[in-house]
Amino acid sequence: MPKTGTLHLISGLPGAGKSTYSVRLKEEHQAAHLSLDWWLITLFGRYSIDVAGHVEHGRRVYACRDVMWSVASEFLRRGADVILDDGFFRRADRARFIAAARDLGAGAVIHFLDTPAQLLRERLATRNLAPADHQFEITQETLEVCIAVYEPPSQDEAAEIIAVRTSHQPS
């Protein structure tokens, strides 16, 4: 059987530093990098999650994940590592991708960006003043919803977990 790559799932809340981390990881592993926010904004334009509605935003997320997986699985089959810069709030979503990677014979790693809620709030307040081209504005209210529904990775998820803990840095 030919060598397959490793799937790297980036899991964390908005403002945790997932994109910055995943770009650095891409260079370290010479990996393909697929960013959920890039796909969402490219396909649907920049939109307010609050205006679109959480159900519609969720529908868009799952549609983009399906397209991203079709690309990612081809890279994995060819032996390349793949980084899915997504957030992966729900354990069931992580499990689905881990199982699909395992079905291909690929490895799976969850990179958990564990960032204190207060630091997330501060980062998003700054980011919302001038979001980059492929970043969403995330209101404080939406962040609180994200915090409430986020299921942190645990050791029984059939993948290696790399915890990246961010502490509050003084200004």
C-alpha positions in Angstrom: 0.0 0.0 0.0 1.4 3.4 -0.9 2.3 5.9 1.9 -0.5 8.1 2.9 -0.2 11.5 4.6 -1.4 12.8 7.9 -4.6 14.8 8.5 -4.1 17.7 10.8 -7.3 19.1 12.3 -7.0 22.6 13.8 -9.5 22.9 16.6 -10.2 26.0 18.6 -12.5 29.0 19.1 -12.6 32.2 17.1 -9.6 34.3 17.9 -7.5 31.4 19.2 -4.9 31.9 16.5 -5.8 28.9 14.4 -5.0 30.5 11.0 -1.6 31.8 12.2 -0.8 28.4 13.7 -1.9 26.4 10.7 0.1 28.5 8.2 3.2 27.9 10.4 2.3 24.2 10.5 1.9 24.1 6.7 5.5 25.3 6.3 6.9 22.8 8.9 5.2 19.8 7.3 5.2 21.0 3.6 1.4 20.3 3.8 -1.6 21.3 1.8 -3.6 23.9 3.8 -7.3 24.2 3.5 -9.0 27.0 5.4 -12.7 26.9 6.1 -13.0 30.7 6.3 -11.3 31.1 3.0 -13.7 28.7 1.3 -16.7 30.2 3.0 -15.8 33.8 2.1 -14.7 32.9 -1.4 -17.9 31.0 -2.2 -20.5 33.1 -0.3 -18.8 36.5 0.2 -18.1 38.0 3.5 -21.3 37.9 5.5 -22.4 38.4 9.1 -23.1 35.1 10.8 -25.7 36.9 12.9 -27.5 38.2 9.8 -27.2 34.9 7.8 -28.4 33.0 10.8 -26.6 30.2 12.6 -28.5 27.5 10.8 -27.7 28.9 7.4 -24.0 29.4 8.4 -24.0 25.8 9.6 -25.3 24.6 6.3 -22.6 26.5 4.5 -19.9 25.1 6.8 -21.0 21.5 6.1 -21.1 22.1 2.4 -17.6 23.6 2.4 -16.3 20.7 4.5 -17.6 18.2 2.0 -15.7 20.1 -0.8 -12.6 20.5 1.3 -12.6 16.8 2.1 -12.8 15.8 -1.6 -9.6 17.9 -2.1 -7.9 16.7 1.2 -8.5 13.0 0.6 -6.8 13.2 -2.8 -3.7 14.8 -1.2 -3.7 12.2 1.6 -3.9 9.4 -0.9 -0.9 10.8 -2.6 1.1 10.9 0.6 0.9 14.5 1.4 0.0 15.9 4.8 -3.2 18.1 4.9 -4.1 20.8 7.4 -7.8 21.6 7.8 -8.0 25.0 9.4 -11.6 24.8 10.5 -12.2 25.1 14.2 -13.9 21.7 14.6 -16.1 22.7 17.6 -17.9 19.4 17.8 -16.4 16.1 18.7 -18.7 14.3 16.2 -17.3 16.4 13.3 -13.7 15.6 14.4 -14.6 11.9 14.6 -16.0 11.9 11.1 -12.8 13.3 9.6 -10.6 11.1 11.7 -12.5 8.0 10.6 -12.4 9.1 6.9 -8.6 9.7 7.2 -8.2 6.3 8.8 -10.2 4.7 6.0 -7.6 6.0 3.6 -4.8 4.6 5.8 -3.8 8.1 6.8 -2.8 9.3 10.3 -4.7 12.0 12.2 -3.7 14.6 14.6 -5.8 17.2 16.4 -4.1 20.5 17.2 -6.1 22.0 20.1 -5.6 25.8 20.4 -6.5 26.3 24.1 -6.9 30.0 24.5 -8.5 31.8 27.6 -11.9 33.3 26.9 -10.8 36.8 27.9 -7.9 36.7 25.4 -10.3 35.6 22.7 -12.6 38.5 23.5 -9.7 41.0 23.3 -8.3 39.6 20.1 -11.7 39.6 18.4 -12.4 43.2 19.5 -9.2 44.2 17.8 -9.7 42.0 14.7 -13.2 43.2 14.2 -11.9 46.7 13.6 -10.3 45.6 10.3 -10.7 41.9 9.5 -8.3 40.4 7.0 -9.7 39.4 3.6 -10.7 35.9 4.7 -11.7 36.5 8.3 -15.2 36.9 9.6 -16.3 39.6 12.0 -17.3 37.7 15.2 -19.4 39.6 17.6 -19.0 39.1 21.3 -22.5 37.5 21.4 -21.5 35.0 18.7 -18.3 34.3 20.5 -20.3 33.5 23.7 -22.4 31.0 21.6 -19.3 29.4 20.3 -17.8 29.1 23.8 -21.0 27.5 25.0 -21.2 24.8 22.2 -17.4 24.1 21.9 -16.4 20.5 22.9 -12.7 20.5 23.6 -10.8 17.5 22.2 -10.2 14.6 24.6 -7.7 11.7 24.7 -10.4 9.2 23.5 -10.8 10.7 20.0 -8.7 8.1 18.1 -6.1 10.7 17.2 -3.0 12.2 18.7 -3.8 15.5 20.4 -1.3 18.4 20.5 -2.5 21.0 22.9 -1.3 24.6 22.2 -2.0 26.7 25.3 -2.0 30.4 24.8 -1.6 32.5 27.9 -2.5 36.1 28.2 0.4 38.3 27.1 0.7 41.7 28.7 0.5 44.6 26.3 
